[in-house]
Amino acid sequence: MTTDFVIQTVELVIARYPNSKRIAVENFVMSADVTSNFGNDYLNNLSADAISYKWNTDTVSAIKEAFVILSSQNSRNNYIKLNEI
């Protein structure tokens, strides 16, 4: 998966959740291992960070949606057009 696709995905979810905190979404998504299975560790990390940093609902939703897109992309192993999501 290319960095460009990850950046495009971040841009897409930020546009969909305009009240999200851009830096939080960028940092969380860019620092995670999108090739792994997003299980309990991912959700625990997200929950802990959301509480610690007082992220709003849009921020958490944007991060979750980004990982749905990226994990879906990773499992299919072919690119999807972002405007078709």
Backbone torsions as a table, in degrees:
resi	resn	phi	psi	omega
1	MET	NA	133.4	-176.0
2	THR	-87.1	154.7	176.1
3	THR	-61.3	-36.0	178.8
4	ASP	-59.0	-41.9	179.7
5	PHE	-65.6	-39.6	178.4
6	VAL	-63.6	-43.6	179.3
7	ILE	-64.0	-42.5	177.6
8	GLN	-62.0	-39.0	178.6
9	THR	-64.4	-44.1	177.5
10	VAL	-59.2	-45.3	179.3
11	GLU	-61.1	-41.2	179.5
12	LEU	-61.3	-49.1	-176.2
13	VAL	-70.9	-31.7	176.2
14	ILE	-65.7	-38.1	176.8
15	ALA	-66.1	-36.3	179.8
16	ARG	-74.4	-26.8	-180.0
17	TYR	-123.0	79.8	-171.9
18	PRO	-64.6	-19.2	178.7
19	ASN	-92.6	6.9	179.1
20	SER	-73.9	154.6	177.5
21	LYS	-87.3	107.7	-173.6
22	ARG	-52.5	-49.3	-176.4
23	ILE	-62.5	-39.7	179.2
24	ALA	-63.6	-45.5	179.8
25	VAL	-63.0	-49.5	-179.7
26	GLU	-58.0	-50.2	-176.0
27	ASN	-64.6	-44.7	-177.2
28	PHE	-66.2	-46.5	-177.1
29	VAL	-69.5	-44.1	-176.8
30	MET	-69.4	-24.7	-177.4
31	SER	-91.8	-9.9	-177.4
32	ALA	-85.7	156.7	177.1
33	ASP	-88.3	96.9	-176.0
34	VAL	-73.8	-6.5	178.1
35	THR	-87.3	-10.1	-178.6
36	SER	-89.6	171.5	176.2
37	ASN	-80.3	123.8	-178.2
38	PHE	-82.8	85.6	-177.7
39	GLY	-104.3	-144.0	-175.8
40	ASN	-61.0	-37.1	179.9
41	ASP	-60.4	-45.5	178.8
42	TYR	-61.0	-47.8	-178.3
43	LEU	-65.9	-38.1	177.1
44	ASN	-65.1	-42.9	177.3
45	ASN	-61.4	-46.3	-179.7
46	LEU	-61.9	-45.2	179.7
47	SER	-63.0	-45.1	-179.6
48	ALA	-63.3	-44.6	179.2
49	ASP	-65.3	-41.0	180.0
50	ALA	-59.9	-39.7	178.5
51	ILE	-72.3	-47.6	-177.6
52	SER	-60.1	-43.2	-174.8
53	TYR	-97.7	2.4	178.5
54	LYS	56.7	48.1	178.1
55	TRP	-71.9	143.3	177.5
56	ASN	-81.2	173.8	-177.1
57	THR	-61.6	-39.4	179.2
58	ASP	-61.4	-38.7	-179.6
59	THR	-64.5	-47.3	179.9
60	VAL	-64.7	-42.1	179.2
61	SER	-64.2	-40.5	178.8
62	ALA	-62.6	-43.5	179.4
63	ILE	-63.7	-45.4	179.8
64	LYS	-61.4	-44.4	-179.5
65	GLU	-64.9	-39.2	178.0
66	ALA	-59.0	-42.2	-179.1
67	PHE	-72.3	-30.4	174.2
68	VAL	-63.7	-46.0	179.6
69	ILE	-63.3	-48.1	-176.2
70	LEU	-69.2	-39.1	179.0
71	SER	-70.1	-35.5	175.7
72	SER	-63.6	-44.2	178.5
73	GLN	-61.7	-44.0	-178.4
74	ASN	-63.8	-42.0	-177.1
75	SER	-72.0	-32.6	177.9
76	ARG	-79.5	-27.8	178.1
77	ASN	62.4	29.7	170.0
78	ASN	-148.9	153.1	-172.2
79	TYR	-77.8	144.1	174.2
80	ILE	-110.0	153.3	178.3
81	LYS	-83.0	125.0	-175.3
82	LEU	-60.6	-32.3	-178.6
83	ASN	-75.2	-4.8	176.6
84	GLU	-98.8	-1.6	-177.5
85	ILE	-77.9	NA	NA
